[in-house]
């Protein structure tokens, strides 16, 4: 055997040994995925998280050539499904489709069965939905933010706002607003956003800090008055409504966002590949149209950038929970 042939033979044997021993070179990950991928959605089917997970899963199924299986595991305010994802094998075949609420849960729940920042690794942001302050005009007869703020400050403790429940994102956005403006608005928790919105439309409560997807139709019909979006920038869905940041509450940013995490230990190249595939899917007309219909903006950021957002949100909401004394129902 010539020297060149011998070297090729030894190299081939060496590579085979690496693969058979499980110590595969990086390029071996190109085989991923070779079986269906599970997306754990830690909320019931039909909810906000599910509304983003399913169309995204459909696009990714087409792109990756493997089925994305949606596994709804509701309960515990999203923590049961998150724990299941955190304790899954880090093999690239299980991901968590979580939300901003998971950064709130870190401070809200005294005992979680997982550590969001250690047991799960950030993949990418899927979408973000600005929220809006909406009032029933028969109870709060104002036309803009300045009138609204004056109206609220003149009636400390006499006005109220509804939410889907104590400790929910919309509840805490309301608490954050109260802290930033020095106002006193009574929180009324409901068992779900639907009943809260029904009472707002019926004139049983004064206002809500609500998502654009449900509020915009009511605004367009004239049933609710929009006051301001609770973000740093205006929303394409309500271009004429100012943001709280531009109205003077610098840095105020209360979005509802949805994102993808993987179990800690998931190979880095799989995490990056999934982020790239999600970003690609978010550029399609199909998802862009679906997201706009929900009042949402597309994500797709790198794992590093999304990780920075997670850390910042954990810190921000911890302060809101502490200052407001918010507790889960």
C-alpha positions, -999 to +999 in steps of 0.1 A: +000+000+000+014+034-010+020+061+016-008+082+002-033+053+000-023+043+036-030+078+049-064+078+032-072+044+047-061+055+082-081+087+079-112+068+069-109+043+098-103+072+122-135+090+111-155+058+113-142+052+149-153+088+159-188+083+145-193+048+160-181+061+194-205+090+193-177+116+191-190+129+158-173+158+140-194+189+137-205+182+101-222+150+113-249+173+127-260+180+092-281+148+095-304+167+118-334+164+116-340+127+108-372+123+128-402+144+139-395+174+162-417+182+192-428+217+200-441+218+236-467+245+239-472+250+276-508+264+272-540+249+259-548+246+222-564+277+208-545+302+230-521+330+221-490+308+221-507+281+201-518+307+175-481+313+167-468+278+172-490+260+147-485+281+116-447+283+124-447+245+128-464+241+095-437+262+077-408+245+095-422+210+086-420+220+049-385+235+053-369+208+074-386+178+058-397+165+092-430+169+110-432+195+138-455+179+164-474+204+186-476+191+221-500+212+242-492+209+279-512+235+298-513+241+335-494+260+361-495+292+341-472+276+315-447+262+340-457+226+337-449+225+300-418+245+305-406+220+331-413+191+307-392+208+280-364+216+304-362+179+315-364+165+279-334+150+262-311+177+247-310+160+214-325+187+192-359+170+189-377+189+217-382+227+219-403+249+241-426+275+225-428+298+255-437+334+261-428+365+281-448+350+310-419+325+315-397+354+325-423+366+349-428+332+364-392+333+377-403+358+403-440+349+406-437+313+415-419+305+448-409+270+437-403+261+400-392+227+389-367+242+365-344+272+361-353+292+330-318+307+327-299+274+333-321+245+322-332+260+289-312+278+262-326+306+241-331+299+204-349+329+190-379+352+193-409+342+173-431+372+176-439+402+197-473+418+202-476+454+215-504+460+240-527+489+242-546+508+269-583+506+259-612+522+278-649+519+276-660+554+264-692+554+285-672+550+317-640+569+308-650+597+284-616+608+272-601+611+238-563+610+243-536+601+268-534+636+284-571+636+292-569+600+303-540+606+328-558+636+342-591+617+346-573+588+364-553+610+387-585+629+397-601+596+408-575+576+428-587+541+435-621+547+419-612+533+384-604+497+376-588+476+350-594+439+341-570+412+331-569+375+325-558+369+361-534+379+388-498+377+377-506+376+340-486+398+316-515+423+311-520+425+349-483+433+354-482+458+325-510+476+343-490+475+376-459+488+358-480+517+344-493+526+378-458+526+392-445+548+364-473+573+366-480+573+403-516+564+397-540+541+417-562+519+395-578+489+411-570+455+394-599+431+388-586+396+379-607+374+357-603+337+347-593+345+312-590+375+289-623+367+272-645+373+303-626+405+310-631+418+275-668+409+276-672+429+308-652+459+294-675+460+263-706+457+286-694+486+307-688+466+338-652+477+341-633+508+330-602+497+310-578+470+301-541+467+291-548+443+262-532+428+232-537+443+198-552+412+183-583+413+204-585+451+209-581+464+174-615+450+161-632+466+190-614+499+185-623+499+148-660+493+156-660+523+180-667+502+211-634+510+228-612+540+228-574+535+224-552+556+247-517+545+240-496+514+231-475+501+259-442+500+240-413+522+230-425+526+194-459+528+177-475+498+162-483+493+125-518+482+136-525+515+153-502+540+135-520+571+149-519+560+185-488+571+204-466+549+225-461+555+262-424+560+256-430+589+233-456+603+257-430+607+283-426+573+300-391+567+287-381+531+284-416+518+291-419+486+271-447+462+278-449+436+250-463+402+249-438+380+231-434+344+221-402+325+216-384+293+212-361+276+238-343+243+238-332+220+267-298+230+280-271+209+264-288+209+230-259+209+204-250+245+195-252+239+157-287+226+161-298+256+181-283+279+154-298+259+126-333+261+142-329+298+147-320+302+110-349+281+099-373+301+121-359+334+107-364+320+072-400+310+079-407+344+093-398+360+060-425+341+041-456+359+030-477+333+047-463+340+081-460+377+076-497+379+068-506+356+097-486+377+121-500+410+109-535+397+114-526+391+150-510+425+154-476+409+158-442+418+146-418+390+135-388+379+155-359+358+143-331+373+163-299+353+171-297+331+202-274+356+218-297+386+212-327+367+224-307+356+255-301+392+263-338+399+261-346+371+284-322+383+310-334+418+308-370+408+310-364+386+341-349+416+358-376+440+348-405+418+358-389+408+391-390+445+401-426+449+390-437+418+409-418+430+440-431+466+439-467+456+432-469+426+455-485+406+427-492+370+434-507+342+414-543+332+418 
